Amino acid sequence: MSKYDFQITVQTQYLPSESLPHAGVYSFAYTITITNRGQTGAQLIARYWTIRDANGQTEEVKGLGVVGEQPLLQPGESFRYTSGCRLRAASGTMHGRYLCVAEDGTAFDSAIPMFMLESTEDHGPPGHTLQNRTLH
């Protein structure tokens, strides 16, 4: 077990009611669970995202905390939040990192694994649905 270790898992959802495919607007929600698997308490300070759509458009997003919070997680504790993004294509990817600071003052990054955002509209045969995927 590492002294500094945040485990990050992601679930995604396409939001057809908030999307306008004919106008090139595809809305997605993602729920992230952050679990402190390390040996010391640590606080999530900031986030950095790279968002890329299937058309090759890339956006970088930086900011303090997540959804207005900077959670302090003791070993074994988890924090879950839901946020969203819009793409100009029916699919894309997101990945990034969280800047964290342990209670002993050590700063460390926690990688957010790349995950897919995929519209369920106009893809594959009738009745076909796409599964959430995390890319490794």
N, C-alpha and C positions, 0 to 999 in steps of 0.2 A: 504494500500500500504506500502510495506516494504521500508526502506531507501536504502537497498542494494539488488537488485533483477535483475539478468540477466535471461531472458527467452530464452531457447534454443530449436530450432526445427530442425529436420533432415529429409532429403530426400535422398534415396539411389538409385543407379543404377548399375546393373550388366553390365560389359563391355566384351561381348563375343569376340570382335575383339582383345582384349588384354589378353585373357585367353587361356590356353592350358589344357583343362580338362584331356586329356590323360596323361599329365605329372603332374597332380595335382596342376595346377596353375589357380586360379580363381581371376579375377581382378574386383574391385568394386570402384565406385566413390561415395562420399557422399557430399552433400551440406548442410552446417550448417548456420542457421540464428540466430544471437545473438541479442536480443533486450533488452535494458536497461529499465526495468519496475520499477526501483527504483526511489528514490527521489533525488539522487545525481549522478554526473558524476563519472564514474569509468573506469579504464583501465584493459584490459585483459593482464596479464603478462606472464603466462605460461600455459601449457596443460599437462594433464596426461591421458593416455588411457589404458584400458585393452581390448585386442582383443583376442577372443577365437573362434576357428573353431570347426566344428562338430566332429572332431577327438579328441578333448580335448586339442589341442595345444594352449597354452596361451602365449601372448606376451605383454609386458608392454612398452609403449612409453612415454617418457617425453621430454619436450623441451620448449624453450622460445617462446612465441607468437604462432601465427598460420599463415601458409603460408608466413613467413618472416615479419609479422606485429604484432604490439601490439596496437590494436585499443583502442582509448579513446572514450567512448560513453556517451553522455549526456542523461538525461532522455528522453525517447521516441525515441532515435536514434537506428538504427540497423546496423549490419555489417554482410555481407554474404560472404562465401568463399566455394570453392570446393577443396577437396583433395581426396586421394584414399588410398587403401590398397590391398594387395594380401593375399589370404588364400590358404591353402593346401587342403581344402575341399570345397564342393559346397555351404556350408552355414556356418554361424557363427554369432557372436554378437560383438558389441562394446559398451562400455560405459566409462565414465570417469568424469573429472572435469576440470574446468578452475580456476586458481588462479587469482584473481582480486584485485585491490587496488583502493579504492574510493579516490576522491579528498581530503577528510579530513584525509587521511592516513590509514584508516581502511582496513585491508586485509580480504577478504572473498572468499569462494569457491562457484562456481556455478556448480551444478551437470549437467552432460550430460546424459540424460536418455538412458537406454539400447535400442539399435535398432538392427534389423536383417539385415544381408547381405545374400541374397539368389540368387543363380544362377537360371536362367530361362531355363537352358538346362537339358533335361532328367528328368523332374519332372512333374508328373501328366499326365493326358490324353492329346492327341494332342490338340493344341490350348489353353491349360491351361496356364495362366500367373499368376505370384505371385505379390501380392501387397506389397508396402512398409509398414512396421509395426514398430511402436515404442512400446516397452514393458514397462509396468508400474508395 
